[in-house]
């Protein structure tokens, strides 16, 4: 048997394992729960739990954990062993349906945004039967939702599942209107492309900024960066290839559909892309992917950096969220077919996405907002902070003809002439790729390119699912009341295009002219996290989430507070780290260099009265002046932090202060420190430099 096929999913309590180990009726009931969201009773849960325990123990597991995704952005787990004491002093191995369905971890130490007081510690984890359990090490991991004693969502999975139910409800209503009575469920699917950097662990360990913040707070550009584009899709270095091989093996064991791997644009940067999965499973798998990347890198003497901008001056790392909508029979509702202008169902679902992106562009921007991603959005390697959609020339022309009530001129697809006789001619794809677009249609899916590398993909998909559900709800309400379905449908599509075409932009998103054009169109340009977060609590957004039962108003305000607080904490840690590095390492090292220069001048003149000391004297004046400037910039950063202690501001005011005052002081300190690095004797630079980090893995 092929090694990969025999390896794949071996650590997953998968459908094939359940079919083999569960009684037929139990298996059928569990499948109904997984595919249609039906309730699972305790008797069935007990049978599933026992089978799951036996399977896990056979695989070497000794413990189980309810694996959940709190609002920290990473996963959490509390391990319990399977052992239960007996009266005669021995132990037996037990795992009940009750233990499978629900756990009770301490909720007091997880972010709650004021939903829970510190002393209110009770929280619950609830099994998500739509996501397969898996074994990690010697622990059976059960994917779960996490909520408070009062039922408020304290995690990222609960609202994601709610949003999937919302789009399922509304999409089924629309499909029924088109005569589809066979589809039992509609689910969104996602394939998240994951970018990351690999650096030598030995060098990482010597950089306090990387250790504490995940990015370099100081560092001059090396002579060579990514200018030659020689890293992108280049030959993968041996150690990196070995890391990728081990990573694939571990991911495949966990049923993660790791498919594509390659070098990215920047030196030391790489990417992994999976095959599409149902959105909540894709979210689980992406969290596992990031965790395993970091763990396996260490086995190879490397460190995996997931920060959005670990190195200034070279490309940062994003995560492209490839999103689509599929039925229970596997039909892709965003597949236009050969004649999209004649496919009314496709056009209606396309319009639903267009309207959703336009109506809730603020929420989409918020869903990717973070201190790390603020360094990336709008830079040359990323889409701008302005949300827009790319549809390509053919779809745009079709929508234009519908808006104008004109016949769409059908024609054969243009054929590319490849220019090499041995290669065949092939049809030109109706949509080119636009890497500058934040939200691009790529044939049968949308690629949301604004996510940061370290992001959980749950936030973006919660917004997408809910916003599209709202569009579909409006359409279903209208069409269900229509006396003439076809006429109402045509009018609905035409009017939706007219109202929301401003969001469609097929041009260069990096062009400065687009910023002005977007402003004329009334599109938002929310450049930073503090700029966009207040939109989260706008009445229209609260109404959206509340009506679709994705977030309560209290849960929205809690997340708003958590995002603001997290932003301020990150900038505070970065500022303190910069001060620590400047005061304890950089300034003393630079001062030592000036001392050496002075001693060299004195020694040369003692040996030769008319010695030429022009190099040392000029460098001494230059470094001494720069050190003085750096010291003053260090003091200015210290003062900006101290001044905040006397500010009477709320969390938004604090985040805005960090962005304008503290972040500004950090940048000014970095500029002068990096200027010194560019001229100092390398022996006096206390850390591995950019060249060491970016080109150190050989």
Phi and psi in degrees as a GROMACS rama.xvg file:
@    title "Ramachandran Plot"
@    xaxis  label "Phi"
@    yaxis  label "Psi"
@TYPE xy
-58.2397  136.984  UNK-2
-60.1301  -43.5748  UNK-3
-66.5874  -45.9712  UNK-4
-66.1717  -33.5556  UNK-5
-76.1689  -23.973  UNK-6
-83.3174  -34.2498  UNK-7
-61.1264  127.288  UNK-8
74.0581  12.847  UNK-9
-66.5581  -22.5021  UNK-10
-104.537  24.88  UNK-11
-121.132  134.422  UNK-12
-80.9938  74.1108  UNK-13
-85.4147  -179.239  UNK-14
-59.6584  -42.1726  UNK-15
-66.8529  -37.4039  UNK-16
-66.4503  -43.6358  UNK-17
-64.1262  -40.2465  UNK-18
-63.0955  -34.7412  UNK-19
-76.5205  -35.4927  UNK-20
-103.183  -15.8277  UNK-21
-101.174  147.314  UNK-22
-57.2829  149.906  UNK-23
-54.9683  -45.5907  UNK-24
-67.7423  -38.7904  UNK-25
-62.7482  -43.4189  UNK-26
-60.9665  -43.5361  UNK-27
-62.7882  -42.9394  UNK-28
-64.8446  -39.8744  UNK-29
-66.0858  -38.7623  UNK-30
-63.493  -38.9141  UNK-31
-63.2748  -37.2374  UNK-32
-65.1393  -44.0693  UNK-33
-70.6106  -39.0991  UNK-34
-92.5542  -30.4919  UNK-35
-120.891  -0.0885777  UNK-36
74.7568  20.8708  UNK-37
-70.2504  152.322  UNK-38
-67.6987  142.185  UNK-39
-109.454  118.083  UNK-40
-81.312  167.252  UNK-41
-63.5007  -36.6788  UNK-42
-62.2529  -43.0041  UNK-43
-66.6646  -40.9522  UNK-44
-60.1987  -38.5512  UNK-45
-62.9956  -41.6954  UNK-46
-65.8867  -43.7892  UNK-47
-62.5632  -44.7002  UNK-48
-60.7619  -43.0416  UNK-49
-65.1063  -42.4985  UNK-50
-65.9101  -39.6449  UNK-51
-63.8994  -42.5871  UNK-52
-62.7591  -48.5714  UNK-53
-59.2669  -43.5148  UNK-54
-62.7809  -44.9295  UNK-55
-64.4421  -42.1894  UNK-56
-64.8762  -39.2264  UNK-57
-61.0751  -28.4986  UNK-58
-87.9274  3.66791  UNK-59
97.8319  6.83962  UNK-60
-75.1896  142.192  UNK-61
-118.076  -18.4183  UNK-62
-131.736  165.11  UNK-63
-130.089  156.595  UNK-64
-146.703  145.064  UNK-65
-86.3452  105.694  UNK-66
-87.1455  114.841  UNK-67
-133.413  172.767  UNK-68
-125.707  82.9014  UNK-69
-68.3321  178.28  UNK-70
-82.0916  25.0482  UNK-71
-83.923  -15.1454  UNK-72
92.4922  -9.31033  UNK-73
-120.863  -178.548  UNK-74
-94.6788  164.298  UNK-75
-137.086  153.134  UNK-76
-158.387  141.157  UNK-77
-124.408  122.52  UNK-78
-93.1181  133.643  UNK-79
-124.044  138.798  UNK-80
-79.036  161.861  UNK-81
-79.2182  -6.16559  UNK-82
-74.6849  142.905  UNK-83
-133.536  128.624  UNK-84
-70.936  149.623  UNK-85
-110.134  168.573  UNK-86
-64.7304  -25.5408  UNK-87
-93.5388  15.009  UNK-88
88.6382  2.19173  UNK-89
-95.4349  -175.531  UNK-90
-129.752  152.079  UNK-91
-122.063  162.518  UNK-92
-101.801  118.708  UNK-93
-132.775  152.707  UNK-94
-158.225  112.226  UNK-95
-96.3264  166.33  UNK-96
-61.6015  -35.0727  UNK-97
-63.6144  -42.3258  UNK-98
-67.704  -33.2826  UNK-99
-67.1042  -46.879  UNK-100
-73.3935  -37.4778  UNK-101
-142.499  137.617  UNK-102
-123.405  173.316  UNK-103
-139.154  79.8123  UNK-104
-82.3858  165.295  UNK-105
-71.7702  121.983  UNK-106
-95.0046  -5.00177  UNK-107
-72.5808  -22.1861  UNK-108
-99.0494  6.63416  UNK-109
-104.601  149.478  UNK-110
-58.802  133.634  UNK-111
-130.255  -8.18606  UNK-112
61.3405  30.0431  UNK-113
90.762  -1.75151  UNK-114
-66.4858  -29.3056  UNK-115
-132.417  140.62  UNK-116
-78.6111  159.063  UNK-117
-57.2348  -36.5669  UNK-118
-80.565  -8.61207  UNK-119
-91.3372  88.4889  UNK-120
-90.2425  -16.3794  UNK-121
-70.8887  131.183  UNK-122
-144.149  160.426  UNK-123
-128.52  143.122  UNK-124
-108.076  136.775  UNK-125
-124.601  127.343  UNK-126
-56.0789  133.557  UNK-127
-100.237  94.5731  UNK-128
-70.0285  -7.8712  UNK-129
-82.7677  -7.04767  UNK-130
-120.327  124.997  UNK-131
-64.9277  141.466  UNK-132
-70.1508  155.805  UNK-133
-149.459  165.412  UNK-134
-109.438  128.583  UNK-135
-124.301  112.659  UNK-136
68.0492  -118.343  UNK-137
-114.015  25.1153  UNK-138
-124.316  130.558  UNK-139
-79.0049  117.367  UNK-140
-101.181  123.977  UNK-141
-110.433  108.134  UNK-142
-59.2508  129.193  UNK-143
-138.95  160.885  UNK-144
-90.1717  162.036  UNK-145
-134.706  121.947  UNK-146
-137.91  165.689  UNK-147
-84.6602  174.155  UNK-148
-57.2363  -33.1414  UNK-149
-88.2935  1.81486  UNK-150
93.6243  0.243053  UNK-151
-73.9495  140.659  UNK-152
-69.1997  126.655  UNK-153
-111.972  15.3497  UNK-154
-138.009  -175.672  UNK-155
-98.2501  -18.4554  UNK-156
-79.536  -41.132  UNK-157
-56.8048  -52.7676  UNK-158
-65.6018  -27.5439  UNK-159
-65.2484  -45.5614  UNK-160
-63.2473  -38.8955  UNK-161
-62.7742  -41.4769  UNK-162
-66.7547  -33.1744  UNK-163
-68.4144  -36.4778  UNK-164
-66.4136  -37.4233  UNK-165
-63.6126  -48.631  UNK-166
-70.7288  -31.133  UNK-167
-61.3072  -47.1245  UNK-168
-59.0289  -48.5472  UNK-169
-75.379  -35.9826  UNK-170
-66.2421  -38.4265  UNK-171
-63.1994  -38.5197  UNK-172
-59.0583  -44.2051  UNK-173
-67.6264  -43.3802  UNK-174
-62.4697  -37.9925  UNK-175
-60.7377  -35.4098  UNK-176
-66.7296  -24.8556  UNK-177
-91.7334  9.59389  UNK-178
86.6398  8.49682  UNK-179
-85.2006  104.505  UNK-180
-105.954  -3.76464  UNK-181
-87.4667  -31.6971  UNK-182
-65.8549  127.425  UNK-183
-100.744  -19.0412  UNK-184
-158.062  151.07  UNK-185
-124.02  128.532  UNK-186
-129.887  146.774  UNK-187
-85.887  148.533  UNK-188
-124.922  151.694  UNK-189
-140.785  142.933  UNK-190
-128.344  97.5365  UNK-191
-87.4161  119.022  UNK-192
-79.8163  128.199  UNK-193
-111.489  117.902  UNK-194
-99.2934  151.584  UNK-195
-163.84  162.285  UNK-196
-112.187  149.093  UNK-197
-120.592  127.904  UNK-198
-130.379  161.351  UNK-199
-64.4169  132.098  UNK-200
-63.2927  -37.5517  UNK-201
-59.2888  -38.3948  UNK-202
-77.1926  -40.2007  UNK-203
-55.1278  -43.9105  UNK-204
-64.4594  -15.7473  UNK-205
-98.1956  5.13952  UNK-206
-116.129  99.8548  UNK-207
-57.6612  -33.1262  UNK-208
-65.7201  -41.3579  UNK-209
-66.27  -39.7178  UNK-210
-63.6513  -46.3619  UNK-211
-88.3447  -28.4146  UNK-212
-124.187  -14.3964  UNK-213
83.5762  -3.21973  UNK-214
-138.489  160.204  UNK-215
-82.2691  121.617  UNK-216
-87.7779  -20.7528  UNK-217
-129.155  156.093  UNK-218
150.748  118.387  UNK-219
-81.6581  148.266  UNK-220
-64.7685  141.311  UNK-221
-77.7595  168.999  UNK-222
-58.4112  -32.2103  UNK-223
-122.876  133.809  UNK-224
-123.264  -114.785  UNK-225
-110.677  15.5531  UNK-226
-58.0901  -37.2048  UNK-227
-84.3909  -5.345  UNK-228
54.7631  29.8146  UNK-229
-87.2043  -10.5152  UNK-230
-86.0838  -35.3653  UNK-231
-61.2451  122.332  UNK-232
60.0243  15.8029  UNK-233
-76.2219  177.138  UNK-234
-59.633  131.032  UNK-235
-80.4105  127.93  UNK-236
-63.0303  152.507  UNK-237
-56.7072  -47.923  UNK-238
-66.3889  -36.749  UNK-239
-67.3198  -41.6293  UNK-240
-62.4131  -38.3801  UNK-241
-65.9516  -40.1496  UNK-242
-60.9579  -47.1091  UNK-243
-61.4415  -38.5957  UNK-244
-63.6294  -46.4335  UNK-245
-63.9701  -40.7659  UNK-246
-61.4812  -46.4562  UNK-247
-58.9455  -42.7163  UNK-248
-58.9401  -46.825  UNK-249
-69.7825  -37.9447  UNK-250
-66.5879  -42.613  UNK-251
-63.1583  -37.4578  UNK-252
-58.8177  -32.7453  UNK-253
-91.9344  9.84173  UNK-254
76.6822  12.5837  UNK-255
-80.626  127.043  UNK-256
-83.7526  58.2087  UNK-257
-62.4618  123.398  UNK-258
-120.252  -54.9982  UNK-259
-116.58  138.808  UNK-260
-140.976  140.702  UNK-261
-166.291  166.808  UNK-262
-73.3801  139.155  UNK-263
-92.6554  -169.676  UNK-264
-68.3171  -45.9981  UNK-265
-78.7298  150.447  UNK-266
-56.4088  138.981  UNK-267
72.9336  6.93432  UNK-268
-104.855  142.684  UNK-269
-143.415  172.831  UNK-270
-144.573  145.811  UNK-271
-128.033  134.289  UNK-272
-128.466  135.72  UNK-273
-99.8068  169.678  UNK-274
-76.4503  153.622  UNK-275
-57.3698  144.022  UNK-276
-137.017  164.598  UNK-277
-54.6336  144.078  UNK-278
-56.5529  -44.7581  UNK-279
-69.2895  -33.4578  UNK-280
-70.7966  -40.9217  UNK-281
-60.4387  -36.379  UNK-282
-65.9721  -46.7435  UNK-283
-57.3669  -46.4512  UNK-284
-65.6287  -36.4982  UNK-285
-67.9719  -37.6172  UNK-286
-62.5435  -42.4852  UNK-287
-64.1995  -39.347  UNK-288
-60.6518  -47.1358  UNK-289
-63.3743  -41.7276  UNK-290
-63.0977  -45.3572  UNK-291
-69.9431  -34.7882  UNK-292
-55.8402  -45.9141  UNK-293
-70.8565  -38.7046  UNK-294
-70.5515  -45.2547  UNK-295
-72.5199  -32.1479  UNK-296
-56.8863  -40.9132  UNK-297
-63.2125  -32.1206  UNK-298
-64.6179  -22.4933  UNK-299
-103.201  14.6298  UNK-300
71.9702  24.0253  UNK-301
-121.503  167.337  UNK-302
-128.303  132.879  UNK-303
-92.3004  121.977  UNK-304
-100.639  122.448  UNK-305
-108.467  4.50443  UNK-306
-63.8602  148.307  UNK-307
-67.6302  -25.635  UNK-308
-146.941  71.5776  UNK-309
-70.6149  -22.6145  UNK-310
-132.312  125.62  UNK-311
-70.8281  143.907  UNK-312
89.7136  -9.46107  UNK-313
-127.379  166.592  UNK-314
-55.4729  142.727  UNK-315
-91.1766  -175.273  UNK-316
-113.205  129.242  UNK-317
-115.316  -170.193  UNK-318
-147.298  111.066  UNK-319
-87.2947  120.152  UNK-320
-96.0599  95.4199  UNK-321
-83.468  112.286  UNK-322
-120.881  135.373  UNK-323
-147.293  178.476  UNK-324
-128.146  128.142  UNK-325
-130.695  152.146  UNK-326
-91.9606  171.174  UNK-327
-62.928  -20.7311  UNK-328
-90.8809  -0.399386  UNK-329
94.2383  6.03942  UNK-330
-75.7844  130.276  UNK-331
-86.3997  114.42  UNK-332
-74.3619  -8.67844  UNK-333
-105.895  16.0273  UNK-334
-89.6247  114.041  UNK-335
-72.1677  -16.2129  UNK-336
74.183  -168.788  UNK-337
-77.3404  -27.1205  UNK-338
-130.13  77.0357  UNK-339
-60.8753  -27.4056  UNK-340
-68.2882  -19.1357  UNK-341
-98.9397  -4.83745  UNK-342
-96.4066  88.728  UNK-343
-64.1267  -36.8193  UNK-344
-64.8533  -45.8599  UNK-345
-58.9948  -45.7468  UNK-346
-62.228  -35.2636  UNK-347
-68.9169  -43.0761  UNK-348
-67.2274  -35.7087  UNK-349
-61.9245  -44.2522  UNK-350
-62.0476  -35.7616  UNK-351
-60.85  -39.3587  UNK-352
-71.5896  -42.9137  UNK-353
-58.345  -48.3014  UNK-354
-63.0793  -41.5097  UNK-355
-61.8551  -44.7635  UNK-356
-66.2656  -37.6187  UNK-357
-71.3592  -49.2331  UNK-358
-64.5232  -32.6678  UNK-359
-124.592  38.0592  UNK-360
-60.0734  -32.1418  UNK-361
-65.372  -41.8249  UNK-362
-68.6164  -36.4145  UNK-363
-64.0301  -40.1163  UNK-364
-64.3644  -41.4402  UNK-365
-63.3179  -35.8184  UNK-366
-65.5435  -14.7159  UNK-367
-117.831  10.7742  UNK-368
-79.853  132.51  UNK-369
-165.41  162.601  UNK-370
-60.0129  -39.6499  UNK-371
-68.0403  -41.9777  UNK-372
-73.194  -19.2949  UNK-373
-61.8374  -26.8069  UNK-374
-73.5628  -21.9002  UNK-375
-103.133  -45.8034  UNK-376
-62.5758  127.893  UNK-377
92.4653  -9.99237  UNK-378
-82.0922  174.247  UNK-379
-66.1217  -21.6622  UNK-380
-94.8453  0.682613  UNK-381
-133.075  160.545  UNK-382
-66.5406  161.077  UNK-383
-70.4629  170.72  UNK-384
-75.2345  -8.03543  UNK-385
-82.8761  124.264  UNK-386
-81.1889  126.439  UNK-387
-148.089  172.106  UNK-388
-121.656  141.03  UNK-389
-107.836  126.55  UNK-390
-114.309  -16.6064  UNK-391
87.7575  164.115  UNK-392
-67.8608  -39.5656  UNK-393
-69.1189  -50.4017  UNK-394
-63.2437  -39.5862  UNK-395
-61.8179  -41.0963  UNK-396
-64.9106  -38.3619  UNK-397
-63.1284  -45.6266  UNK-398
-64.7529  -37.5739  UNK-399
-61.5199  -42.5524  UNK-400
-67.3133  -35.5279  UNK-401
-67.0775  -43.5568  UNK-402
-60.3404  -38.0581  UNK-403
-90.7825  0.677765  UNK-404
56.3098  43.9756  UNK-405
-113.562  154.909  UNK-406
-69.469  132.751  UNK-407
-79.7949  127.871  UNK-408
-76.7661  102.659  UNK-409
-73.2004  144.564  UNK-410
-156.988  158.399  UNK-411
-66.6227  146.568  UNK-412
-63.0149  139.105  UNK-413
-64.3089  140.661  UNK-414
-101.788  131.264  UNK-415
-75.935  139.588  UNK-416
-99.3992  111.178  UNK-417
-67.4262  -33.1003  UNK-418
95.0211  -0.43968  UNK-419
-123.421  119.412  UNK-420
-62.8771  -28.4724  UNK-421
-73.5459  -17.8326  UNK-422
-93.6298  141.831  UNK-423
-77.2217  158.987  UNK-424
-73.7596  148.24  UNK-425
-144.679  153.673  UNK-426
-63.6948  139.316  UNK-427
-73.0934  129.709  UNK-428
-62.1131  139.675  UNK-429
-71.6148  -10.5724  UNK-430
-132.504  114.21  UNK-431
-69.5527  164.38  UNK-432
-87.5861  138.833  UNK-433
-122.621  98.6181  UNK-434
-73.8821  -8.35423  UNK-435
-91.1034  -6.29238  UNK-436
-87.7053  133.789  UNK-437
-68.391  -27.678  UNK-438
-144.157  95.6345  UNK-439
-115.093  135  UNK-440
-79.3603  128.06  UNK-441
-125.441  43.3843  UNK-442
108.785  -54.7734  UNK-443
-148.54  19.9888  UNK-444
-158.34  168.891  UNK-445
-112.349  137.5  UNK-446
-105.541  106.598  UNK-447
-89.3042  108.396  UNK-448
-98.2913  3.85432  UNK-449
-88.3593  -10.5165  UNK-450
-64.5728  146.454  UNK-451
-86.014  158.15  UNK-452
-57.8981  -38.5686  UNK-453
-88.8123  -4.66562  UNK-454
-63.3106  145.139  UNK-455
-73.6552  137.648  UNK-456
-77.7828  -3.48371  UNK-457
-62.0669  -44.0117  UNK-458
-59.0808  -47.3684  UNK-459
-63.5113  -39.7884  UNK-460
-77.6366  -27.3816  UNK-461
-60.4815  -46.8322  UNK-462
-65.6685  -47.1815  UNK-463
-58.8401  -50.3335  UNK-464
-59.5895  -46.091  UNK-465
-71.2207  -42.5086  UNK-466
-64.6752  -42.0759  UNK-467
-68.724  -36.8389  UNK-468
-58.1393  -39.3998  UNK-469
-65.7414  -42.5837  UNK-470
-58.8496  -47.0247  UNK-471
-65.0869  -35.2543  UNK-472
-61.6609  -45.0391  UNK-473
-62.4784  -41.9059  UNK-474
-65.3819  -44.4773  UNK-475
-63.4606  -42.0167  UNK-476
-57.5395  -42.8021  UNK-477
-71.8851  -47.0216  UNK-478
-71.2196  -32.1149  UNK-479
-65.5927  -24.7032  UNK-480
-95.5827  -0.262508  UNK-481
-73.7824  136.666  UNK-482
-81.5518  -31.5364  UNK-483
-124.203  100.021  UNK-484
-58.5047  -49.8068  UNK-485
-64.2964  -41.9465  UNK-486
-66.3482  -43.3152  UNK-487
-63.9765  -40.2661  UNK-488
-61.4799  -46.1258  UNK-489
-61.23  -44.3831  UNK-490
-64.3913  -41.0007  UNK-491
-61.1266  -47.5888  UNK-492
-63.3819  -44.6365  UNK-493
-62.8517  -44.8454  UNK-494
-70.4552  -33.4338  UNK-495
-63.7626  -41.9561  UNK-496
-62.2577  -44.9001  UNK-497
-60.9982  -42.2444  UNK-498
-75.4304  -28.2627  UNK-499
-120.956  9.43159  UNK-500
-67.0343  -16.0917  UNK-501
-59.9992  -25.1913  UNK-502
-78.4473  -13.7117  UNK-503
-87.3989  122.765  UNK-504
-144.956  116.677  UNK-505
-99.3512  3.43486  UNK-506
-90.6688  -160.079  UNK-507
-84.0338  109.832  UNK-508
-69.3514  -13.4913  UNK-509
-86.6368  -12.2641  UNK-510
-70.7493  132.219  UNK-511
-60.9455  -29.0766  UNK-512
-64.0394  -27.2899  UNK-513
-67.3303  -34.4303  UNK-514
-59.6423  -45.5686  UNK-515
-67.4102  -41.3583  UNK-516
-63.982  -41.4847  UNK-517
-62.0078  -38.7678  UNK-518
-64.6019  -39.8173  UNK-519
-63.7582  -33.498  UNK-520
-77.3003  -11.2407  UNK-521
86.0475  18.4848  UNK-522
-83.1017  150.473  UNK-523
-80.8673  143.85  UNK-524
-125.923  83.8753  UNK-525
-98.7564  94.864  UNK-526
-74.7674  -30.1964  UNK-527
-129.399  166.635  UNK-528
-59.677  -47.315  UNK-529
-63.0592  -25.5229  UNK-530
-68.1975  -39.5786  UNK-531
-94.5178  -27.7082  UNK-532
-59.7745  -35.5324  UNK-533
-58.3846  -23.2382  UNK-534
-68.0372  -21.3473  UNK-535
-57.7072  -36.4359  UNK-536
-102.354  20.4403  UNK-537
-65.9761  144.445  UNK-538
-53.1901  -39.9282  UNK-539
-64.8018  -32.5618  UNK-540
-78.8771  -38.3135  UNK-541
-61.4418  -42.7241  UNK-542
-61.6417  -43.4777  UNK-543
-55.8532  -54.8085  UNK-544
-68.4466  -37.661  UNK-545
-68.4991  -43.5073  UNK-546
-66.3236  -30.2805  UNK-547
-94.764  6.3116  UNK-548
58.2339  38.1049  UNK-549
-93.6824  -47.0522  UNK-550
-131.485  143.937  UNK-551
-81.0978  166.22  UNK-552
-60.4795  -37.9335  UNK-553
-64.1871  -39.2646  UNK-554
-67.6334  -34.7165  UNK-555
-65.7583  -48.4374  UNK-556
-62.0407  -36.1425  UNK-557
-62.8008  -45.1228  UNK-558
-67.3851  -36.2578  UNK-559
-58.7828  -47.091  UNK-560
-64.8703  -41.1836  UNK-561
-63.8866  -44.0772  UNK-562
-63.4614  -42.2845  UNK-563
-64.1163  -47.5629  UNK-564
-63.0607  -40.9471  UNK-565
-64.1619  -40.8231  UNK-566
-59.2133  -48.1069  UNK-567
-64.2977  -40.6081  UNK-568
-62.3581  -41.7086  UNK-569
-63.4907  -46.9394  UNK-570
-65.9904  -33.56  UNK-571
-65.808  -43.8387  UNK-572
-62.1235  -42.7252  UNK-573
-63.3727  -42.94  UNK-574
-64.0609  -44.1144  UNK-575
-64.9441  -36.9993  UNK-576
-66.185  -42.1673  UNK-577
-59.2993  -44.5135  UNK-578
-62.6495  -41.7565  UNK-579
-62.2284  -45.4241  UNK-580
-67.1605  -42.2371  UNK-581
-65.8189  -46.8081  UNK-582
-75.5544  -35.7906  UNK-583
-97.6177  -23.454  UNK-584
-122.97  -56.3625  UNK-585
-70.0789  -54.3861  UNK-586
-60.8927  -44.2296  UNK-587
-60.7253  -39.1143  UNK-588
-67.208  -43.525  UNK-589
-66.1075  -37.1711  UNK-590
-64.9779  -39.2046  UNK-591
-62.703  -34.6533  UNK-592
-66.4473  -41.1239  UNK-593
-64.0951  -36.4243  UNK-594
-61.8461  -43.7025  UNK-595
-63.3389  -40.335  UNK-596
-61.9335  -42.8886  UNK-597
-62.8815  -42.2297  UNK-598
-66.9415  -35.6594  UNK-599
-64.9267  -43.3893  UNK-600
-60.3229  -46.8355  UNK-601
-62.2735  -42.2318  UNK-602
-66.594  -41.0232  UNK-603
-65.1516  -40.9443  UNK-604
-73.4683  -29.6847  UNK-605
-67.4707  -34.4513  UNK-606
-81.6747  -31.0398  UNK-607
-148.635  113.924  UNK-608
-58.3689  -39.1893  UNK-609
-102.147  30.1645  UNK-610
-59.0784  141.594  UNK-611
-82.6828  106.68  UNK-612
-110.7  25.0463  UNK-613
-62.0341  -39.3946  UNK-614
-62.4434  -51.475  UNK-615
-64.1164  -40.742  UNK-616
-66.3002  -43.5144  UNK-617
-65.1344  -43.7886  UNK-618
-66.5172  -36.2966  UNK-619
-64.5666  -44.9117  UNK-620
-61.6643  -42.7882  UNK-621
-64.301  -50.4903  UNK-622
-67.9324  -39.9869  UNK-623
-60.9859  -43.982  UNK-624
-63.5863  -42.5946  UNK-625
-66.4601  -38.0213  UNK-626
-63.1362  -39.9634  UNK-627
-61.9605  -44.0725  UNK-628
-62.9415  -41.796  UNK-629
-64.8785  -39.5284  UNK-630
-61.7826  -41.8505  UNK-631
-67.0102  -37.7668  UNK-632
-67.7226  -33.7597  UNK-633
-64.9017  -44.59  UNK-634
-63.2582  -36.7653  UNK-635
-64.9137  -38.6972  UNK-636
-66.1864  -42.2825  UNK-637
-58.5552  -43.6864  UNK-638
-66.9587  -34.886  UNK-639
-64.3879  -35.8033  UNK-640
-71.8357  -40.6077  UNK-641
-65.6264  -39.2945  UNK-642
-61.4843  -31.8099  UNK-643
-63.2513  -30.654  UNK-644
-63.3274  -22.3462  UNK-645
-101.021  5.08356  UNK-646
-88.7646  129.993  UNK-647
-96.191  83.018  UNK-648
-132.512  156.443  UNK-649
-82.8091  -174.371  UNK-650
-62.3868  -36.6606  UNK-651
-66.0811  -44.5064  UNK-652
-61.2238  -38.2911  UNK-653
-65.0538  -45.6811  UNK-654
-61.9263  -41.064  UNK-655
-64.4506  -38.6052  UNK-656
-63.9619  -45.0144  UNK-657
-60.0459  -40.5416  UNK-658
-68.6145  -43.2054  UNK-659
-84.9781  -52.9479  UNK-660
-84.3443  -55.8667  UNK-661
-69.3214  -49.2036  UNK-662
-62.0345  -38.3289  UNK-663
-62.2768  -42.8389  UNK-664
-65.8332  -36.2652  UNK-665
-62.7628  -44.3869  UNK-666
-63.3119  -40.8092  UNK-667
-65.9548  -37.8225  UNK-668
-65.2454  -43.0939  UNK-669
-63.2335  -41.6441  UNK-670
-56.3024  -47.9685  UNK-671
-73.2863  -36.9829  UNK-672
-63.124  -42.1466  UNK-673
-69.4086  -30.4209  UNK-674
-65.0056  -40.5316  UNK-675
-64.3447  -42.8965  UNK-676
-57.1847  -33.3566  UNK-677
-68.9374  -15.9138  UNK-678
-124.938  -5.86591  UNK-679
-81.6563  153.434  UNK-680
-58.1567  127.471  UNK-681
-57.4956  -31.412  UNK-682
-60.5652  -21.0954  UNK-683
-97.2716  0.53344  UNK-684
-85.8509  121.037  UNK-685
-79.077  -3.85518  UNK-686
-128.492  160.255  UNK-687
-58.9947  135.209  UNK-688
-90.8015  -177.18  UNK-689
-59.929  -40.1968  UNK-690
-59.9429  -44.0768  UNK-691
-60.1786  -44.4533  UNK-692
-72.9313  -45.0749  UNK-693
-78.259  -28.2299  UNK-694
-118.266  13.6842  UNK-695
-77.4914  -25.2448  UNK-696
-84.3871  113.837  UNK-697
